[in-house]
Amino acid sequence: MAAVIRETLRAGVDLVQIREKDLTGRELMALVEEALGATRRPGRGDTAVVVNDRVDVALAAGAAGVHLGAHSMPAQVVRRFAPRPFVIGVSCHSLGEAMAAESGGADYVVLGPVFETPSKLGYGPPLGLEKLRDVTSRLRIPVLALGGITVERIRPCLDAGASGVAGIRIFQDCESIPERVCELRAQFE
């Protein structure tokens, strides 16, 4: 398993999305099974592992759920054959997409990019905190803020109604993932 995934799981994040688009189904299944084996946290419960796009792998491996993108199978189709507690997350870039995800049976949405970030330049200008506030005020399911997330930007996202944050670079650009997780958790207190 990738060292970053292993260290992130040990640090006790709440949810990890396995997002390895270039792996074969067999390789992805092995990675997900390994991640699931590393999720046990004494006294805190397990980290939820969701698989990006591959509903088949998520179900076969016994993952907590799947995370769907813009070109994935719609949430309402997945919900028909994967009843709760199987978790469905959906990446959204607008209020309309977020509302469609919720009405389709999604359990949470990831909205972004909230702030400018190099990996999301193709989605246009950042949505900003006001759009985040608008989306969170209209949805009943949790909304996670994504895009340009830093430790300093977590509190403003929470103040705008986000239930949490998601990110990759915030974990890659730090010296210690466990210390970063502690920093992040402190913003929620």
Z-matrix of the N, CA and C atoms (Angstrom, degrees):
N
C 1 1.461
C 2 1.525 1 107.70
N 3 1.314 2 115.11 1 146.68
C 4 1.455 3 119.61 2 179.20
C 5 1.518 4 109.37 3 -58.80
N 6 1.310 5 114.92 4 137.94
C 7 1.464 6 120.59 5 -177.09
C 8 1.525 7 112.30 6 -57.52
N 9 1.324 8 117.76 7 -37.07
C 10 1.464 9 120.54 8 -178.40
C 11 1.525 10 110.50 9 -66.64
N 12 1.324 11 117.55 10 -40.84
C 13 1.460 12 120.34 11 178.52
C 14 1.525 13 109.54 12 -63.09
N 15 1.319 14 116.46 13 -46.72
C 16 1.468 15 120.87 14 -179.07
C 17 1.526 16 110.64 15 -59.81
N 18 1.320 17 116.67 16 -47.11
C 19 1.464 18 120.40 17 -178.66
C 20 1.528 19 111.46 18 -65.94
N 21 1.327 20 116.57 19 -37.67
C 22 1.463 21 121.23 20 178.62
C 23 1.524 22 110.42 21 -65.03
N 24 1.320 23 116.87 22 -42.48
C 25 1.466 24 120.64 23 177.75
C 26 1.528 25 110.54 24 -62.54
N 27 1.325 26 116.43 25 -44.48
C 28 1.472 27 120.33 26 179.31
C 29 1.519 28 111.51 27 -63.64
N 30 1.321 29 117.18 28 -30.46
C 31 1.465 30 120.73 29 -178.72
C 32 1.520 31 111.89 30 -73.53
N 33 1.339 32 116.92 31 -15.34
C 34 1.455 33 119.62 32 173.34
C 35 1.511 34 116.39 33 88.85
N 36 1.333 35 117.66 34 33.23
C 37 1.457 36 117.81 35 173.83
C 38 1.528 37 108.71 36 -66.35
N 39 1.314 38 116.63 37 159.83
C 40 1.460 39 120.89 38 -176.74
C 41 1.524 40 113.25 39 -77.12
N 42 1.330 41 117.10 40 -34.42
C 43 1.455 42 120.89 41 -175.14
C 44 1.515 43 109.34 42 -146.95
N 45 1.327 44 116.24 43 136.11
C 46 1.461 45 122.35 44 174.87
C 47 1.518 46 108.06 45 -122.66
N 48 1.317 47 115.78 46 129.78
C 49 1.457 48 121.73 47 175.80
C 50 1.519 49 107.72 48 -100.14
N 51 1.327 50 116.45 49 119.35
C 52 1.464 51 120.87 50 175.47
C 53 1.518 52 106.11 51 -83.32
N 54 1.325 53 114.99 52 112.13
C 55 1.462 54 121.34 53 -171.58
C 56 1.526 55 109.56 54 -125.71
N 57 1.311 56 115.83 55 67.70
C 58 1.467 57 122.37 56 -178.75
C 59 1.513 58 108.76 57 -113.16
N 60 1.312 59 116.60 58 87.67
C 61 1.457 60 122.21 59 -172.44
C 62 1.527 61 114.07 60 -73.25
N 63 1.322 62 117.67 61 -19.05
C 64 1.461 63 120.32 62 -174.89
C 65 1.526 64 113.77 63 -95.54
N 66 1.315 65 118.10 64 -0.15
C 67 1.462 66 120.39 65 -179.39
C 68 1.529 67 110.57 66 -83.55
N 69 1.321 68 115.85 67 150.83
C 70 1.463 69 119.64 68 171.88
C 71 1.525 70 107.63 69 -70.21
N 72 1.320 71 116.55 70 165.71
C 73 1.460 72 120.74 71 177.68
C 74 1.520 73 111.52 72 -56.80
N 75 1.312 74 117.84 73 -41.99
C 76 1.465 75 123.01 74 -179.98
C 77 1.536 76 110.97 75 -64.51
N 78 1.336 77 115.92 76 -43.88
C 79 1.470 78 119.83 77 179.70
C 80 1.528 79 110.93 78 -66.46
N 81 1.326 80 116.03 79 -41.42
C 82 1.455 81 120.30 80 179.14
C 83 1.525 82 110.52 81 -64.21
N 84 1.324 83 117.12 82 -42.26
C 85 1.458 84 121.08 83 178.46
C 86 1.527 85 110.28 84 -59.43
N 87 1.313 86 117.57 85 -44.17
C 88 1.464 87 120.94 86 179.28
C 89 1.527 88 111.14 87 -62.38
N 90 1.329 89 117.02 88 -41.89
C 91 1.461 90 121.16 89 179.35
C 92 1.529 91 110.81 90 -64.82
N 93 1.319 92 117.17 91 -44.49
C 94 1.463 93 120.93 92 179.97
C 95 1.535 94 110.33 93 -64.04
N 96 1.318 95 117.16 94 -44.12
C 97 1.469 96 120.04 95 178.83
C 98 1.526 97 111.13 96 -61.81
N 99 1.327 98 116.51 97 -39.98
C 100 1.466 99 119.80 98 177.52
C 101 1.526 100 110.82 99 -64.99
N 102 1.323 101 116.79 100 -42.59
C 103 1.465 102 120.35 101 178.33
C 104 1.521 103 110.56 102 -62.63
N 105 1.328 104 116.66 103 -43.16
C 106 1.463 105 120.10 104 179.63
C 107 1.528 106 111.15 105 -61.27
N 108 1.313 107 116.50 106 -36.91
C 109 1.459 108 120.20 107 177.85
C 110 1.518 109 113.38 108 -67.29
N 111 1.327 110 116.89 109 -21.84
C 112 1.469 111 121.25 110 -177.65
C 113 1.527 112 112.95 111 -98.84
N 114 1.326 113 117.99 112 6.52
C 115 1.462 114 119.98 113 -173.29
C 116 1.510 115 114.81 114 -87.89
N 117 1.278 116 119.27 115 -8.99
C 118 1.469 117 121.09 116 -175.29
C 119 1.529 118 110.68 117 -68.30
N 120 1.359 119 115.35 118 125.54
C 121 1.470 120 120.98 119 179.85
C 122 1.517 121 108.34 120 -124.90
N 123 1.308 122 118.07 121 106.33
C 124 1.470 123 119.98 122 -179.75
C 125 1.529 124 111.81 123 -55.18
N 126 1.324 125 115.71 124 128.74
C 127 1.457 126 120.36 125 176.25
C 128 1.516 127 114.93 126 81.40
N 129 1.329 128 118.99 127 -7.71
C 130 1.474 129 120.13 128 -176.96
C 131 1.513 130 112.82 129 -125.65
N 132 1.314 131 118.22 130 -7.46
C 133 1.453 132 118.88 131 -174.54
C 134 1.510 133 110.35 132 87.92
N 135 1.300 134 115.58 133 -173.12
C 136 1.459 135 120.85 134 -175.97
C 137 1.524 136 111.63 135 -97.95
N 138 1.319 137 114.98 136 152.97
C 139 1.452 138 120.61 137 169.51
C 140 1.521 139 106.58 138 -77.32
N 141 1.320 140 117.40 139 132.86
C 142 1.460 141 120.43 140 176.37
C 143 1.521 142 108.73 141 -76.25
N 144 1.313 143 115.97 142 132.40
C 145 1.463 144 121.87 143 176.57
C 146 1.522 145 107.72 144 -111.94
N 147 1.336 146 115.74 145 123.60
C 148 1.455 147 121.18 146 174.39
C 149 1.521 148 108.40 147 -117.37
N 150 1.314 149 115.37 148 150.21
C 151 1.458 150 121.27 149 -177.20
C 152 1.519 151 108.81 150 -106.96
N 153 1.310 152 116.13 151 131.87
C 154 1.453 153 120.99 152 179.13
C 155 1.526 154 110.11 153 -68.19
N 156 1.333 155 116.00 154 119.98
C 157 1.451 156 125.04 155 168.51
C 158 1.530 157 116.11 156 68.59
N 159 1.313 158 119.21 157 -34.16
C 160 1.469 159 122.65 158 -171.30
C 161 1.524 160 110.97 159 -88.09
N 162 1.319 161 116.19 160 84.75
C 163 1.458 162 122.45 161 179.99
C 164 1.524 163 110.02 162 -59.93
N 165 1.333 164 116.56 163 -40.30
C 166 1.455 165 120.72 164 -178.59
C 167 1.522 166 111.63 165 -59.78
N 168 1.317 167 116.77 166 -45.08
C 169 1.463 168 120.99 167 -179.94
C 170 1.525 169 110.25 168 -68.27
N 171 1.321 170 116.60 169 -42.78
C 172 1.474 171 119.96 170 -179.95
C 173 1.525 172 110.85 171 -59.06
N 174 1.334 173 117.22 172 -46.30
C 175 1.465 174 120.94 173 -179.50
C 176 1.527 175 111.15 174 -67.30
N 177 1.317 176 116.73 175 -45.77
C 178 1.465 177 120.57 176 -177.33
C 179 1.525 178 112.21 177 -64.61
N 180 1.314 179 117.32 178 -35.38
C 181 1.464 180 121.17 179 -178.10
C 182 1.523 181 112.52 180 -83.28
N 183 1.325 182 116.85 181 -15.48
C 184 1.455 183 119.57 182 -176.77
C 185 1.514 184 112.85 183 81.12
N 186 1.336 185 116.24 184 27.85
C 187 1.470 186 120.72 185 177.19
C 188 1.524 187 109.00 186 -68.23
N 189 1.327 188 115.86 187 163.11
C 190 1.464 189 120.86 188 179.22
C 191 1.521 190 111.58 189 -65.50
N 192 1.336 191 116.70 190 -28.50
C 193 1.444 192 118.57 191 -177.73
C 194 1.508 193 113.45 192 177.15
N 195 1.331 194 113.82 193 -160.44
C 196 1.454 195 122.15 194 -177.45
C 197 1.521 196 108.43 195 -133.49
N 198 1.326 197 115.96 196 151.70
C 199 1.459 198 121.08 197 173.98
C 200 1.523 199 107.41 198 -118.04
N 201 1.326 200 115.92 199 123.23
C 202 1.451 201 122.28 200 -174.48
C 203 1.525 202 111.47 201 -103.10
N 204 1.317 203 115.27 202 141.75
C 205 1.455 204 121.35 203 177.01
C 206 1.516 205 111.00 204 -104.47
N 207 1.300 206 115.61 205 -172.36
C 208 1.460 207 121.61 206 -176.50
C 209 1.525 208 112.68 207 -62.92
N 210 1.323 209 117.91 208 -29.50
C 211 1.463 210 121.58 209 -177.07
C 212 1.523 211 112.26 210 -105.42
N 213 1.303 212 116.89 211 12.72
C 214 1.460 213 122.09 212 179.79
C 215 1.522 214 111.02 213 -84.65
N 216 1.313 215 114.35 214 173.67
C 217 1.461 216 121.30 215 172.02
C 218 1.531 217 107.47 216 -60.08
N 219 1.333 218 118.66 217 140.89
C 220 1.471 219 120.20 218 179.75
C 221 1.535 220 111.93 219 -63.59
N 222 1.313 221 115.49 220 149.42
C 223 1.472 222 121.03 221 -179.08
C 224 1.518 223 111.68 222 -57.03
N 225 1.331 224 118.30 223 -39.21
C 226 1.462 225 119.62 224 -177.37
C 227 1.533 226 111.77 225 -65.42
N 228 1.318 227 118.46 226 -29.60
C 229 1.464 228 121.39 227 176.71
C 230 1.522 229 109.48 228 -71.37
N 231 1.317 230 116.56 229 -45.48
C 232 1.466 231 120.35 230 178.95
C 233 1.521 232 110.05 231 -61.90
N 234 1.310 233 117.55 232 -41.75
C 235 1.470 234 121.35 233 -177.27
C 236 1.533 235 111.35 234 -63.05
N 237 1.318 236 117.86 235 -29.20
C 238 1.470 237 120.49 236 -179.77
C 239 1.522 238 112.18 237 -63.08
N 240 1.335 239 117.80 238 -36.10
C 241 1.468 240 119.18 239 -178.62
C 242 1.522 241 113.27 240 -112.38
N 243 1.299 242 117.59 241 1.58
C 244 1.470 243 121.22 242 177.68
C 245 1.527 244 108.59 243 -131.80
N 246 1.334 245 116.91 244 79.62
C 247 1.464 246 119.32 245 -178.37
C 248 1.521 247 111.90 246 -68.34
N 249 1.319 248 115.25 247 162.58
C 250 1.451 249 120.61 248 176.30
C 251 1.515 250 108.79 249 -58.47
N 252 1.290 251 120.80 250 144.07
C 253 1.465 252 126.90 251 20.66
C 254 1.522 253 115.45 252 -88.73
N 255 1.349 254 119.54 253 6.89
C 256 1.455 255 121.27 254 176.60
C 257 1.524 256 107.93 255 -57.30
N 258 1.333 257 116.72 256 125.73
C 259 1.458 258 123.56 257 -173.04
C 260 1.527 259 110.21 258 -91.26
N 261 1.311 260 115.47 259 135.14
C 262 1.462 261 120.98 260 175.41
C 263 1.522 262 108.33 261 -120.37
N 264 1.315 263 115.05 262 119.54
C 265 1.460 264 121.85 263 173.87
C 266 1.514 265 108.71 264 -111.05
N 267 1.328 266 116.79 265 151.30
C 268 1.459 267 120.99 266 -178.06
C 269 1.524 268 109.74 267 -137.04
N 270 1.329 269 115.63 268 132.55
C 271 1.464 270 120.89 269 173.33
C 272 1.517 271 109.30 270 -78.97
N 273 1.329 272 116.79 271 129.81
C 274 1.464 273 122.00 272 -177.51
C 275 1.525 274 109.88 273 -132.27
N 276 1.336 275 114.16 274 151.28
C 277 1.461 276 120.15 275 179.89
C 278 1.518 277 112.35 276 -126.02
N 279 1.339 278 116.38 277 7.59
C 280 1.461 279 119.83 278 -179.90
C 281 1.522 280 108.95 279 -158.14
N 282 1.331 281 115.28 280 166.54
C 283 1.454 282 121.07 281 175.84
C 284 1.524 283 110.66 282 -61.28
N 285 1.321 284 117.41 283 -43.75
C 286 1.458 285 121.05 284 -179.47
C 287 1.519 286 112.42 285 -58.85
N 288 1.319 287 116.39 286 -44.98
C 289 1.467 288 120.28 287 178.58
C 290 1.523 289 110.63 288 -63.82
N 291 1.315 290 116.62 289 -41.03
C 292 1.470 291 120.74 290 -178.99
C 293 1.523 292 110.55 291 -65.66
N 294 1.315 293 117.24 292 -42.04
C 295 1.469 294 120.18 293 179.24
C 296 1.532 295 111.11 294 -66.57
N 297 1.331 296 116.75 295 -38.34
C 298 1.466 297 120.37 296 177.18
C 299 1.525 298 110.58 297 -65.08
N 300 1.326 299 117.30 298 -39.61
C 301 1.462 300 120.55 299 178.48
C 302 1.518 301 110.66 300 -63.10
N 303 1.329 302 116.25 301 -45.38
C 304 1.463 303 119.93 302 179.20
C 305 1.529 304 110.98 303 -61.99
N 306 1.324 305 117.72 304 -47.20
C 307 1.467 306 119.70 305 -178.59
C 308 1.527 307 111.40 306 -67.92
N 309 1.330 308 117.42 307 -21.08
C 310 1.455 309 121.67 308 177.89
C 311 1.515 310 114.15 309 -84.37
N 312 1.328 311 117.28 310 -2.51
C 313 1.455 312 119.67 311 176.93
C 314 1.510 313 115.31 312 104.39
N 315 1.329 314 117.68 313 9.88
C 316 1.467 315 119.59 314 177.50
C 317 1.525 316 110.15 315 -64.59
N 318 1.316 317 115.41 316 148.28
C 319 1.467 318 121.54 317 178.12
C 320 1.518 319 111.76 318 -92.61
N 321 1.322 320 117.11 319 -24.03
C 322 1.462 321 122.19 320 177.02
C 323 1.514 322 108.07 321 -157.93
N 324 1.324 323 116.76 322 159.79
C 325 1.462 324 121.87 323 171.55
C 326 1.521 325 108.49 324 -125.58
N 327 1.310 326 113.67 325 150.88
C 328 1.459 327 121.77 326 171.40
C 329 1.518 328 105.20 327 -109.35
N 330 1.316 329 116.91 328 119.32
C 331 1.459 330 122.22 329 -175.81
C 332 1.517 331 109.93 330 -108.04
N 333 1.320 332 115.49 331 129.92
C 334 1.446 333 117.72 332 178.15
C 335 1.521 334 112.04 333 -175.22
N 336 1.298 335 114.51 334 175.56
C 337 1.451 336 125.79 335 -0.77
C 338 1.534 337 111.27 336 -81.00
N 339 1.310 338 115.44 337 134.03
C 340 1.463 339 120.23 338 177.74
C 341 1.524 340 109.52 339 -76.88
N 342 1.334 341 116.03 340 -43.17
C 343 1.464 342 121.76 341 177.92
C 344 1.523 343 108.40 342 -118.59
N 345 1.315 344 116.80 343 163.49
C 346 1.459 345 120.36 344 178.49
C 347 1.521 346 110.11 345 -63.10
N 348 1.324 347 115.05 346 137.57
C 349 1.451 348 121.68 347 177.89
C 350 1.524 349 108.19 348 -153.10
N 351 1.323 350 117.94 349 140.21
C 352 1.472 351 120.55 350 -176.61
C 353 1.529 352 113.60 351 -58.44
N 354 1.317 353 117.81 352 -33.35
C 355 1.469 354 119.77 353 -175.82
C 356 1.525 355 113.63 354 -76.47
N 357 1.313 356 118.73 355 -11.05
C 358 1.468 357 121.31 356 -176.72
C 359 1.530 358 112.91 357 -119.20
N 360 1.331 359 117.83 358 18.93
C 361 1.466 360 120.45 359 -178.04
C 362 1.523 361 111.88 360 -61.20
N 363 1.333 362 118.32 361 -30.15
C 364 1.452 363 121.87 362 -178.90
C 365 1.513 364 113.97 363 -69.16
N 366 1.332 365 117.67 364 -11.51
C 367 1.465 366 120.98 365 -179.94
C 368 1.522 367 112.38 366 -92.97
N 369 1.321 368 116.42 367 7.15
C 370 1.456 369 119.70 368 178.77
C 371 1.512 370 111.49 369 91.15
N 372 1.332 371 115.99 370 -168.52
C 373 1.464 372 119.46 371 -177.38
C 374 1.528 373 110.71 372 -65.79
N 375 1.332 374 116.51 373 154.18
C 376 1.466 375 119.54 374 178.82
C 377 1.533 376 110.93 375 -59.32
N 378 1.318 377 115.35 376 149.06
C 379 1.459 378 121.08 377 -178.75
C 380 1.520 379 112.00 378 -70.73
N 381 1.320 380 116.92 379 -37.61
C 382 1.456 381 121.22 380 -179.37
C 383 1.523 382 112.91 381 85.44
N 384 1.297 383 115.29 382 169.60
C 385 1.462 384 121.90 383 -175.75
C 386 1.525 385 112.84 384 -70.64
N 387 1.318 386 118.25 385 -31.94
C 388 1.470 387 119.80 386 179.99
C 389 1.526 388 111.40 387 -67.09
N 390 1.336 389 117.17 388 -40.84
C 391 1.467 390 120.21 389 177.07
C 392 1.522 391 109.32 390 -67.43
N 393 1.317 392 117.89 391 -38.30
C 394 1.465 393 121.11 392 175.61
C 395 1.523 394 109.53 393 -59.44
N 396 1.324 395 117.34 394 -45.39
C 397 1.465 396 122.26 395 179.06
C 398 1.542 397 110.61 396 -61.80
N 399 1.308 398 117.01 397 -42.17
C 400 1.462 399 121.12 398 179.39
C 401 1.535 400 110.54 399 -61.33
N 402 1.320 401 116.81 400 -46.36
C 403 1.468 402 120.51 401 -179.32
C 404 1.524 403 110.56 402 -66.06
N 405 1.308 404 117.87 403 -46.55
C 406 1.475 405 119.60 404 -177.31
C 407 1.530 406 111.68 405 -64.71
N 408 1.328 407 117.00 406 -30.20
C 409 1.465 408 119.77 407 -179.25
C 410 1.527 409 111.88 408 -74.77
N 411 1.320 410 117.96 409 -17.56
C 412 1.465 411 121.29 410 -176.40
C 413 1.527 412 113.98 411 -104.52
N 414 1.326 413 116.98 412 -11.11
C 415 1.461 414 119.73 413 -179.29
C 416 1.518 415 111.01 414 -105.83
N 417 1.321 416 115.47 415 150.77
C 418 1.462 417 121.01 416 175.76
C 419 1.524 418 111.40 417 -96.18
N 420 1.335 419 117.14 418 -18.83
C 421 1.460 420 120.86 419 -179.56
C 422 1.529 421 109.46 420 -90.90
N 423 1.332 422 117.15 421 159.83
C 424 1.465 423 119.83 422 179.77
C 425 1.528 424 112.63 423 -62.11
N 426 1.316 425 114.75 424 142.89
C 427 1.458 426 122.91 425 175.93
C 428 1.520 427 106.92 426 -118.63
N 429 1.337 428 116.21 427 123.77
C 430 1.459 429 121.71 428 176.57
C 431 1.521 430 108.12 429 -102.76
N 432 1.321 431 116.94 430 132.79
C 433 1.468 432 122.07 431 179.10
C 434 1.522 433 109.29 432 -83.32
N 435 1.317 434 116.33 433 138.78
C 436 1.463 435 122.91 434 -179.06
C 437 1.521 436 109.08 435 -137.74
N 438 1.314 437 115.16 436 148.51
C 439 1.454 438 120.29 437 173.12
C 440 1.511 439 112.54 438 104.23
N 441 1.325 440 115.76 439 107.34
C 442 1.458 441 120.30 440 178.76
C 443 1.515 442 113.80 441 69.86
N 444 1.317 443 117.15 442 22.64
C 445 1.463 444 120.69 443 -177.67
C 446 1.525 445 110.08 444 -73.28
N 447 1.321 446 114.88 445 128.54
C 448 1.461 447 123.08 446 173.25
C 449 1.524 448 106.96 447 -125.99
N 450 1.297 449 116.43 448 168.86
C 451 1.462 450 119.95 449 177.73
C 452 1.527 451 110.28 450 -56.76
N 453 1.328 452 116.89 451 -41.04
C 454 1.465 453 121.52 452 -177.87
C 455 1.529 454 113.10 453 -69.80
N 456 1.313 455 117.97 454 -20.55
C 457 1.464 456 121.02 455 -177.60
C 458 1.528 457 112.86 456 -93.86
N 459 1.313 458 117.92 457 -5.15
C 460 1.466 459 120.00 458 -178.34
C 461 1.520 460 111.39 459 -66.34
N 462 1.320 461 117.64 460 -50.32
C 463 1.468 462 120.48 461 -177.93
C 464 1.532 463 111.19 462 -57.54
N 465 1.349 464 120.33 463 -46.10
C 466 1.466 465 118.88 464 177.28
C 467 1.533 466 112.78 465 -60.55
N 468 1.325 467 117.79 466 -35.03
C 469 1.475 468 120.28 467 176.93
C 470 1.522 469 110.57 468 -66.47
N 471 1.321 470 116.96 469 -42.34
C 472 1.468 471 120.49 470 178.25
C 473 1.524 472 110.08 471 -65.06
N 474 1.326 473 116.81 472 -40.29
C 475 1.465 474 120.63 473 178.31
C 476 1.529 475 111.57 474 -64.03
N 477 1.343 476 116.48 475 -26.08
C 478 1.465 477 121.00 476 177.60
C 479 1.529 478 111.27 477 -85.46
N 480 1.323 479 117.30 478 3.72
C 481 1.458 480 120.58 479 174.59
C 482 1.503 481 116.29 480 104.27
N 483 1.342 482 118.07 481 -3.21
C 484 1.467 483 119.66 482 178.78
C 485 1.529 484 109.83 483 -63.06
N 486 1.313 485 115.42 484 142.30
C 487 1.472 486 121.06 485 176.72
C 488 1.517 487 110.85 486 -81.48
N 489 1.313 488 116.43 487 -20.26
C 490 1.460 489 121.77 488 -178.58
C 491 1.515 490 109.26 489 -176.43
N 492 1.312 491 115.14 490 -169.51
C 493 1.458 492 121.68 491 -179.79
C 494 1.517 493 108.94 492 -132.93
N 495 1.312 494 114.73 493 160.90
C 496 1.456 495 122.23 494 176.21
C 497 1.516 496 107.28 495 -134.28
N 498 1.303 497 115.98 496 152.31
C 499 1.452 498 118.33 497 178.55
C 500 1.510 499 112.65 498 -178.04
N 501 1.297 500 114.04 499 162.61
C 502 1.461 501 121.86 500 175.79
C 503 1.524 502 108.75 501 -114.01
N 504 1.331 503 115.34 502 -54.57
C 505 1.467 504 120.40 503 -174.65
C 506 1.527 505 112.42 504 -60.97
N 507 1.329 506 116.90 505 -31.86
C 508 1.467 507 119.98 506 -178.89
C 509 1.526 508 111.18 507 -61.50
N 510 1.338 509 116.29 508 -26.32
C 511 1.464 510 120.94 509 177.02
C 512 1.524 511 111.84 510 -93.66
N 513 1.321 512 117.20 511 -28.34
C 514 1.461 513 120.18 512 179.58
C 515 1.523 514 112.09 513 -76.97
N 516 1.328 515 116.66 514 -32.55
C 517 1.470 516 121.40 515 -176.38
C 518 1.524 517 112.12 516 -96.09
N 519 1.318 518 116.20 517 47.95
C 520 1.460 519 119.02 518 177.07
C 521 1.525 520 108.49 519 -142.56
N 522 1.305 521 115.37 520 157.73
C 523 1.461 522 119.33 521 -179.16
C 524 1.520 523 112.41 522 -81.18
N 525 1.331 524 117.20 523 -28.74
C 526 1.454 525 121.59 524 -177.52
C 527 1.526 526 109.80 525 -141.13
N 528 1.307 527 116.22 526 116.47
C 529 1.458 528 119.30 527 179.24
C 530 1.526 529 111.11 528 -64.68
N 531 1.344 530 120.40 529 -43.66
C 532 1.473 531 118.38 530 177.02
C 533 1.532 532 112.62 531 -58.32
N 534 1.326 533 117.82 532 -40.13
C 535 1.466 534 120.26 533 177.63
C 536 1.528 535 110.64 534 -66.03
N 537 1.337 536 116.84 535 -38.55
C 538 1.464 537 120.38 536 179.07
C 539 1.531 538 109.74 537 -65.03
N 540 1.324 539 117.76 538 -41.78
C 541 1.459 540 120.53 539 178.39
C 542 1.527 541 110.16 540 -61.25
N 543 1.330 542 117.67 541 -40.35
C 544 1.475 543 120.54 542 176.38
C 545 1.520 544 110.81 543 -62.36
N 546 1.327 545 117.17 544 -42.63
C 547 1.474 546 121.07 545 176.81
C 548 1.525 547 111.18 546 -59.47
N 549 1.321 548 115.75 547 -44.20
C 550 1.455 549 121.09 548 -178.50
C 551 1.531 550 110.78 549 -65.65
N 552 1.319 551 116.29 550 -47.43
C 553 1.478 552 120.18 551 179.74
C 554 1.528 553 111.86 552 -59.89
N 555 1.333 554 117.63 553 -34.32
C 556 1.469 555 121.10 554 179.67
C 557 1.526 556 111.03 555 -62.71
N 558 1.338 557 117.45 556 -28.14
C 559 1.465 558 120.49 557 179.64
C 560 1.525 559 112.38 558 -70.97
N 561 1.330 560 116.94 559 -18.28
C 562 1.466 561 121.52 560 -178.11
C 563 1.520 562 112.22 561 -90.91
N 564 1.306 563 117.49 562 -4.92
C 565 1.471 564 120.92 563 -177.95
C 566 1.514 565 111.93 564 -87.99
